[in-house]
Amino acid sequence: MDTHAEPARPRQDAIGSGPPIRQLFRNVIADRLPGRRPPQAAMLFDAEIDPHRDDRSFLGDFYNEILHQDTCQPTTADGLALLAALAVDDRVPARQRFQAVHLLVRAATVGERHLAQTWPNTPQQADPDSEARARSVVRARTPDLLTRWPAECPAVRLALAGLAVVSPTDRTLPALTPRLQTFANQHPHGSNIGDYVRFVLVMAAQDDDRTLAVTEKLTDACWAGTTRGVPTRARALHLLDQMLARVGAELTRPHAEQ
């Protein structure tokens, strides 16, 4: 028997030795969601998670645990509470707040975005009940998330604007339009943020003809398009997701949050 073997590490030490972003997320969720948590929180609190993975690999697994391969499952709606908590906490870096809001947008638009890709066929991985529950959770969380608007950087504001047009309410949409107009005035035509926010402003007007015209113009110019028979909202959401994905990629560049 090896009398010099190191003693087993306490469970808390094992938890604390993971990637820095995991530790940060765990602290935020512990503060904001005390008590019983969604099953996906095990990714943050389970000591069996490999403590040697880096931030990027952990984030990929964590987000996939909530929105698995961009599909809604029965537990997806529960996991969205984690994203909503992360999105409103200043301890979380802007790029991760953006990712949390973008994932909320994606969860609320799974069915329509996939329909835009598979039209006229039904998406193979569709789960209408789980998708409906996810939409309901996102809609309920949207007003509180939008209170972050004054404090956020342009990228996160754009994601919040996308969230508002995806889940419009009588309370949020009228308040969004003047904010978007001011936002657009601050970013010129030809800039990514400027062009994207103008597209969201068109969506906020809820004019299908205009939305369709702008969607076709933009996709013809520089985005992956969809079949013209696809419903207008589905085509617009497919384009919006591409825009947010590009903004998210830009946030990984040095000083992008400034």
VENZIDA-V43825 format. One record per backbone hydrogen bond with DSSP energy under -0.5 kcal/mol. NH is the residue of the N-H (numbers start at 1). CO is the residue of the C=O. If there is no record, write none. Layout:
NH_CO / NH_CO
This chain:
3_1 / 5_2 / 14_10 / 15_11 / 16_12 / 17_13 / 17_14 / 18_15 / 22_19 / 23_19 / 24_20 / 25_21 / 26_22 / 27_23 / 28_24 / 29_25 / 30_26 / 31_27 / 32_28 / 33_29 / 41_38 / 42_39 / 43_40 / 44_41 / 45_41 / 46_42 / 47_45 / 49_46 / 53_50 / 58_54 / 59_55 / 60_56 / 61_57 / 62_58 / 63_59 / 64_60 / 65_61 / 66_62 / 67_63 / 68_66 / 70_67 / 71_68 / 76_73 / 77_73 / 79_75 / 80_76 / 81_78 / 82_79 / 83_79 / 84_80 / 85_81 / 86_82 / 87_83 / 88_84 / 88_85 / 89_86 / 90_88 / 92_89 / 96_93 / 97_93 / 98_94 / 99_95 / 100_96 / 101_97 / 102_98 / 103_99 / 104_100 / 105_101 / 106_102 / 107_103 / 108_104 / 109_105 / 109_106 / 110_106 / 110_107 / 113_109 / 114_110 / 115_111 / 116_112 / 117_113 / 118_114 / 119_115 / 121_118 / 126_123 / 131_127 / 132_128 / 133_129 / 134_130 / 135_131 / 136_132 / 137_133 / 138_134 / 139_135 / 140_136 / 141_137 / 142_138 / 143_139 / 145_141 / 146_142 / 147_143 / 147_144 / 148_145 / 149_146 / 151_148 / 152_148 / 152_149 / 157_153 / 158_154 / 159_155 / 160_156 / 161_157 / 162_158 / 163_159 / 164_160 / 165_161 / 166_162 / 167_163 / 168_165 / 173_169 / 175_171 / 176_172 / 177_173 / 178_174 / 179_175 / 180_176 / 181_177 / 182_178 / 183_179 / 184_180 / 185_181 / 186_182 / 186_183 / 187_184 / 191_188 / 195_191 / 196_192 / 197_193 / 198_194 / 199_195 / 200_196 / 201_197 / 202_198 / 203_199 / 204_200 / 205_201 / 205_202 / 206_203 / 207_202 / 208_206 / 211_207 / 212_208 / 213_209 / 214_210 / 215_211 / 216_212 / 217_213 / 218_214 / 219_215 / 220_216 / 221_217 / 222_218 / 223_219 / 227_116 / 230_227 / 235_231 / 236_232 / 237_233 / 238_234 / 239_235 / 240_236 / 241_237 / 242_238 / 243_239 / 244_240 / 245_241 / 246_242 / 247_243 / 248_244 / 249_245 / 250_246 / 251_247 / 252_248 / 252_249 / 253_250 / 256_253 / 258_255
